[in-house]
């Protein structure tokens, strides 16, 4: 019912109009007070479309619900591989942190590392689906990079699966709510903020500033920054720059998960997971050969 309200009640009544910075009172006044360079161009930047932002909220929430249903269908203790994949569709970051914490309670971290890698593998498919819906042309250019990342992550997962493991170990993920409006609203705000900052950075400082902004946004998650990149790839930036932004954002996001695993897991888990992350990041850079 709650998802129906978001997708069928609120969404159809939102204006499908893109507003410029000049239409946002506090931003307009801020730029005027700061006497920002190229202020006229900045004020005309199109940054905010209520319908499209809420459409993305509906899409993200829908994928969360799909992950929740998958999690409940397979059960927490039935098939840890599928459980890890379900966790990746809900939140690969939360899943990785949960597994890192569990590493303190088991003698072998290999099971948990393989599970963490599977959750991140699932997140690659999730972000691919989001980009496909947002910008099919960008998705086509991104396919080689995604395929390389999927292959490398799969091989890395298989490596840890073939290591000697504790047969009694199992994966248990944190329970998730089927629906929560708070994260959806948080996503909408983050997406709006990233959109404004990245477009202003691109206008004032060029492509390098855009990549830096995208990288910083990736600390909060890939969904918002990559949907923003997919939107910009329609008209503002080239698909080559968009693919570069994806590779950079994914690298930062994976490194952030490594930091989280170091803070919450054992040394063995964090060290091995970090090595796997570096392997995936190096592999993803091969995607630059295809753009």
C-alpha positions as CSV (number, residue, x, y, z in Angstrom):
1,X,0.0,0.0,0.0
2,X,2.8,2.4,0.9
3,X,4.6,1.7,-2.3
4,X,1.3,2.1,-4.2
5,X,1.0,5.6,-2.7
6,X,4.5,6.5,-3.9
7,X,4.2,5.1,-7.4
8,X,0.4,5.5,-8.2
9,X,-0.8,8.4,-6.0
10,X,2.0,10.9,-5.6
11,X,4.0,10.3,-8.8
12,X,1.3,11.1,-11.4
13,X,0.5,14.4,-9.9
14,X,4.0,15.8,-9.7
15,X,5.0,18.3,-12.4
16,X,7.2,16.8,-15.2
17,X,9.0,20.1,-15.6
18,X,12.7,20.7,-15.1
19,X,13.4,23.8,-13.0
20,X,16.6,25.9,-13.2
21,X,18.7,27.2,-10.3
22,X,17.0,30.5,-10.7
23,X,13.8,28.8,-9.6
24,X,15.3,27.7,-6.3
25,X,15.1,30.8,-4.0
26,X,17.9,30.0,-1.5
27,X,20.4,28.8,-4.2
28,X,19.7,31.9,-6.4
29,X,20.3,34.3,-3.5
30,X,23.4,32.3,-2.4
31,X,25.0,32.6,-5.8
32,X,24.2,36.3,-6.0
33,X,25.7,37.0,-2.6
34,X,28.9,35.0,-3.4
35,X,29.2,36.8,-6.8
36,X,30.0,33.5,-8.4
37,X,31.6,33.6,-11.8
38,X,29.4,32.9,-14.8
39,X,26.4,33.6,-12.6
40,X,24.0,34.0,-15.5
41,X,24.9,30.5,-16.9
42,X,24.7,29.0,-13.4
43,X,21.2,30.4,-12.8
44,X,20.0,28.9,-16.1
45,X,21.2,25.4,-15.2
46,X,18.4,22.9,-15.3
47,X,18.7,20.9,-12.1
48,X,15.3,19.8,-10.6
49,X,12.5,17.8,-12.1
50,X,10.0,16.7,-9.3
51,X,8.5,13.9,-11.5
52,X,11.8,12.3,-12.5
53,X,13.3,12.5,-8.9
54,X,10.2,10.8,-7.5
55,X,10.2,8.3,-10.3
56,X,13.7,7.3,-9.2
57,X,12.5,7.1,-5.6
58,X,9.8,4.7,-6.8
59,X,12.3,2.6,-8.7
60,X,14.7,2.4,-5.8
61,X,12.0,1.5,-3.4
62,X,10.6,-1.2,-5.8
63,X,14.0,-2.8,-6.0
64,X,14.3,-2.8,-2.2
65,X,10.9,-4.5,-2.0
66,X,12.0,-7.1,-4.6
67,X,15.1,-7.8,-2.5
68,X,13.0,-8.1,0.6
69,X,10.7,-10.6,-1.0
70,X,13.6,-12.7,-2.3
71,X,15.1,-12.6,1.2
72,X,11.9,-13.9,2.8
73,X,11.3,-16.5,0.1
74,X,14.7,-18.2,0.5
75,X,14.9,-17.7,4.3
76,X,17.9,-16.5,6.3
77,X,19.5,-19.9,6.7
78,X,18.5,-21.5,3.4
79,X,21.0,-21.1,0.7
80,X,23.6,-18.5,1.9
81,X,24.5,-17.7,-1.7
82,X,21.0,-16.5,-2.5
83,X,20.8,-14.8,0.8
84,X,23.9,-12.8,0.0
85,X,22.5,-11.9,-3.4
86,X,19.3,-10.7,-1.8
87,X,21.3,-8.6,0.6
88,X,23.2,-7.0,-2.2
89,X,20.0,-5.9,-3.9
90,X,18.8,-4.3,-0.7
91,X,22.1,-2.8,0.4
92,X,25.5,-4.2,-0.4
93,X,27.1,-1.7,2.0
94,X,24.9,-2.8,4.9
95,X,25.4,-6.5,4.0
96,X,29.2,-6.1,3.9
97,X,29.2,-4.4,7.3
98,X,27.0,-7.1,8.7
99,X,29.3,-9.8,7.4
100,X,32.4,-8.0,8.7
101,X,30.9,-8.0,12.2
102,X,30.2,-11.8,12.0
103,X,33.8,-12.4,11.1
104,X,34.6,-11.9,14.8
105,X,32.4,-14.9,15.7
106,X,33.8,-17.5,13.2
107,X,37.2,-19.1,12.7
108,X,37.2,-18.8,8.9
109,X,36.5,-15.6,7.1
110,X,36.5,-17.1,3.6
111,X,32.7,-17.9,3.7
112,X,31.9,-14.4,4.8
113,X,34.2,-12.7,2.2
114,X,32.7,-14.8,-0.6
115,X,29.3,-13.7,0.7
116,X,30.3,-10.1,0.8
117,X,31.6,-10.3,-2.8
118,X,28.4,-11.9,-3.9
119,X,26.4,-9.1,-2.4
120,X,28.5,-6.6,-4.3
121,X,28.1,-8.6,-7.4
122,X,24.4,-8.4,-7.1
123,X,24.7,-4.6,-6.6
124,X,26.4,-4.4,-10.0
125,X,23.4,-5.9,-11.6
126,X,21.1,-3.6,-9.6
127,X,23.0,-0.4,-10.8
128,X,23.0,-1.8,-14.3
129,X,19.2,-2.1,-14.2
130,X,18.9,1.5,-12.9
131,X,21.2,2.9,-15.6
132,X,19.4,0.9,-18.3
133,X,16.1,2.5,-17.3
134,X,17.5,6.0,-16.9
135,X,19.7,6.1,-20.0
136,X,19.8,3.1,-22.4
137,X,22.6,4.6,-24.6
138,X,24.8,5.1,-21.6
139,X,24.1,1.5,-20.5
140,X,25.2,0.2,-23.9
141,X,28.6,2.0,-23.5
142,X,28.9,0.7,-20.0
143,X,28.2,-3.0,-20.8
144,X,31.9,-3.9,-21.4
145,X,32.9,-2.4,-18.1
146,X,30.0,-4.2,-16.3
147,X,30.9,-7.5,-17.9
148,X,34.5,-7.2,-16.8
149,X,33.5,-6.3,-13.3
150,X,31.1,-9.2,-13.1
151,X,33.7,-11.7,-14.4
152,X,36.4,-10.5,-12.1
153,X,34.1,-10.5,-9.0
154,X,32.9,-14.0,-9.9
155,X,36.4,-15.3,-10.2
156,X,37.4,-13.7,-6.9
157,X,34.4,-15.2,-5.2
158,X,35.2,-18.6,-6.6
159,X,38.7,-18.3,-5.3
160,X,37.5,-17.8,-1.7
161,X,34.9,-20.5,-2.1
162,X,37.6,-23.0,-2.9
163,X,39.7,-22.1,0.1
164,X,39.5,-24.3,3.2
165,X,36.4,-23.1,5.2
166,X,34.7,-23.8,8.4
167,X,31.8,-26.1,7.4
168,X,29.7,-25.0,10.3
169,X,29.9,-21.3,9.4
170,X,26.8,-19.8,7.8
171,X,25.7,-16.4,6.7
172,X,23.1,-14.4,8.6
173,X,22.1,-11.0,7.5
174,X,20.3,-8.3,9.4
175,X,16.6,-8.2,9.0
176,X,15.2,-5.6,6.7
177,X,11.9,-3.8,6.7
178,X,9.7,-4.3,3.7
179,X,9.2,-0.6,3.2
180,X,10.6,2.5,4.9
181,X,9.8,6.0,3.5
182,X,12.7,7.6,5.4
183,X,15.5,6.1,3.2
184,X,13.5,7.0,0.1
185,X,13.2,10.6,1.1
186,X,16.9,10.6,2.0
187,X,17.7,9.3,-1.4
188,X,15.7,12.0,-3.1
189,X,17.5,14.7,-1.1
190,X,21.0,13.2,-1.8
191,X,20.1,12.9,-5.5
192,X,19.0,16.5,-5.7
193,X,22.1,17.7,-3.8
194,X,24.5,15.7,-6.0
195,X,22.7,16.9,-9.2
196,X,23.1,20.5,-8.2
197,X,26.7,20.2,-7.0
198,X,27.9,18.2,-10.0
199,X,26.2,20.5,-12.6
200,X,27.6,23.6,-10.9
201,X,31.1,22.0,-10.7
202,X,30.9,21.0,-14.3
203,X,30.0,24.5,-15.3
204,X,32.6,26.3,-13.2
205,X,35.6,23.9,-13.2
206,X,35.1,21.4,-16.0
207,X,35.2,17.6,-16.2
208,X,37.8,17.0,-13.6
209,X,35.7,18.7,-10.9
210,X,32.7,16.6,-12.0
211,X,34.7,13.4,-11.5
212,X,35.8,14.6,-8.0
213,X,32.2,15.5,-7.1
214,X,31.0,12.1,-8.3
215,X,33.8,10.3,-6.3
216,X,32.8,12.2,-3.1
217,X,29.1,11.4,-3.7
218,X,30.0,7.7,-4.0
219,X,30.8,7.5,-0.3
220,X,27.1,7.8,0.3
221,X,26.3,5.1,-2.3
222,X,26.3,4.4,-6.0
223,X,22.6,4.8,-6.8
224,X,22.3,8.5,-6.6
225,X,25.6,9.5,-8.2
226,X,25.2,7.0,-11.1
227,X,21.6,8.0,-11.8
228,X,22.7,11.6,-11.8
229,X,25.5,10.7,-14.2
230,X,23.1,8.8,-16.5
231,X,20.9,11.9,-16.6
232,X,23.8,14.2,-17.5
233,X,25.0,11.7,-20.2
234,X,21.9,12.5,-22.2
235,X,23.0,16.1,-23.1
236,X,25.6,17.6,-20.8
237,X,28.5,15.2,-20.7
238,X,29.9,12.6,-23.1
239,X,29.2,8.9,-22.5
240,X,33.0,8.4,-22.3
241,X,33.1,10.8,-19.3
242,X,30.1,9.0,-17.9
243,X,31.8,5.6,-18.0
244,X,34.9,7.2,-16.4
245,X,32.7,8.6,-13.6
246,X,31.2,5.1,-13.1
247,X,34.6,3.5,-12.7
248,X,35.8,6.2,-10.3
249,X,32.6,6.1,-8.3
250,X,32.6,2.3,-8.0
251,X,36.3,2.3,-6.9
252,X,35.6,4.9,-4.2
253,X,32.5,3.0,-3.1
254,X,34.3,-0.3,-2.8
255,X,37.2,1.3,-0.9
256,X,34.7,2.8,1.5
257,X,33.3,-0.6,2.2
258,X,36.9,-1.8,2.8
259,X,37.3,0.9,5.5
260,X,33.9,-0.2,7.0
261,X,35.1,-3.8,7.1
262,X,38.3,-2.8,8.8
263,X,36.5,-0.9,11.5
264,X,33.9,-3.6,12.2
265,X,35.5,-6.9,11.2
266,X,38.6,-9.0,12.0
267,X,42.0,-8.3,10.5
268,X,41.8,-11.4,8.3
269,X,38.4,-10.4,6.9
270,X,39.3,-6.8,6.2
271,X,42.7,-7.7,4.7
272,X,41.3,-10.3,2.3
273,X,38.3,-8.2,1.4
274,X,40.6,-5.3,0.6
275,X,42.7,-7.4,-1.6
276,X,39.6,-8.6,-3.5
277,X,38.4,-5.0,-3.8
278,X,41.7,-3.9,-5.4
279,X,41.5,-6.8,-7.8
280,X,38.0,-5.7,-8.9
281,X,39.0,-2.1,-9.2
282,X,42.0,-2.9,-11.4
283,X,39.7,-5.1,-13.5
284,X,37.2,-2.3,-13.9
285,X,39.8,0.0,-15.3
286,X,40.0,-2.3,-18.3
287,X,36.6,-0.9,-19.3
288,X,38.4,2.3,-20.4
289,X,39.7,0.3,-23.4
290,X,36.2,0.1,-24.8
291,X,35.1,3.8,-24.5
